[in-house]
Amino acid sequence: MAASNLEPVAQIPLAMLCGTLSGGIQFTKASARLAINASPEPVSNAVVSTTEDGLSMFVLYMIIRHLVIATIVIVVLIALTVWLLIKLFKFAKKVIVFLFRRKSGES
């Protein structure tokens, strides 16, 4: 409860912001996994999982030792997440259009 000493007027928007950010990050991760799992080779899955684990440990270390630098890194990662989310929406749209055209062509 990091915000437990704040007034409810500040807690509610902060909780909404954190929930939205968390949901967006999870959606981006799930979308990226969908695109990665579409590749037939197993190497990409192992590389992505290892990178995720390493990045998580790096960010936790930076939060403990260098808070200002960690904040900058997290802001950059959020910006990359937004960029990736936009790219993944475009990719998902292309896949859905391809699947519907393919299905309508078979009928």
C-alpha positions in Angstrom: 0.0 0.0 0.0 2.4 2.6 -1.2 -0.3 5.2 -1.5 -2.1 4.4 1.8 -1.1 7.7 3.4 -2.7 9.7 0.5 -6.2 11.1 0.5 -8.8 9.2 -1.5 -8.9 12.0 -3.9 -5.3 11.1 -4.9 -5.6 7.3 -4.4 -8.4 6.8 -6.9 -6.8 8.4 -9.9 -3.5 6.8 -9.0 -5.1 3.4 -8.8 -6.9 3.9 -12.1 -3.6 5.0 -13.8 -1.7 2.0 -12.4 -4.5 -0.4 -13.4 -4.6 1.0 -16.9 -0.8 0.8 -17.2 -0.7 -2.7 -15.9 -3.5 -3.8 -18.3 -1.8 -2.2 -21.3 1.4 -3.9 -20.5 -0.2 -7.3 -20.1 -2.1 -6.8 -23.4 1.1 -5.9 -25.1 2.9 -8.9 -23.7 0.1 -11.2 -24.7 -0.1 -9.8 -28.2 3.7 -10.1 -28.6 3.5 -13.7 -27.5 0.8 -14.4 -30.1 3.1 -13.0 -32.8 6.2 -14.8 -31.5 4.4 -18.1 -31.1 3.3 -17.9 -34.7 6.9 -18.6 -35.7 7.8 -22.2 -36.2 11.2 -22.3 -34.6 11.6 -22.8 -30.8 14.5 -20.4 -30.5 12.5 -17.2 -30.5 10.4 -18.3 -27.6 13.4 -19.1 -25.5 15.1 -15.8 -26.4 12.0 -13.8 -25.5 11.5 -15.6 -22.2 15.1 -15.1 -21.2 15.0 -11.5 -22.2 11.8 -10.9 -20.2 13.3 -12.5 -17.1 16.6 -10.6 -17.4 14.9 -7.3 -18.0 12.7 -7.8 -14.9 15.7 -8.6 -12.7 17.6 -5.6 -14.2 14.7 -3.2 -13.4 14.3 -4.5 -9.9 18.1 -4.1 -9.3 17.9 -0.6 -10.7 15.0 0.3 -8.5 16.8 -0.8 -5.4 20.2 0.8 -6.2 19.5 3.7 -8.6 16.0 5.0 -8.4 16.4 7.9 -10.8 18.0 5.9 -13.5 15.3 3.1 -13.0 12.6 5.7 -13.4 14.1 6.8 -16.7 14.4 3.2 -17.8 10.8 2.5 -16.9 9.6 5.6 -18.8 11.5 4.5 -21.9 10.1 0.9 -21.5 6.6 2.3 -21.3 7.2 4.4 -24.4 8.4 1.2 -26.2 5.4 -0.7 -24.9 3.1 2.0 -26.4 5.0 1.8 -29.7 4.9 -2.0 -29.7 1.2 -2.0 -28.9 0.5 0.2 -31.9 2.6 -2.1 -34.2 0.8 -5.2 -32.7 -2.6 -3.8 -33.4 -1.7 -3.2 -37.0 -0.3 -6.8 -37.2 -3.4 -8.2 -35.6 -5.6 -6.3 -38.0 -3.7 -7.7 -41.0 -3.9 -11.2 -39.6 -7.7 -10.9 -39.1 -8.2 -9.4 -42.5 -6.1 -12.2 -44.1 -8.1 -14.9 -42.2 -11.5 -13.5 -43.2 -10.5 -13.2 -46.8 -9.1 -16.7 -46.8 -12.2 -18.1 -45.2 -14.6 -16.2 -47.5 -12.6 -17.4 -50.5 -12.9 -21.1 -49.4 -16.7 -20.9 -49.1 
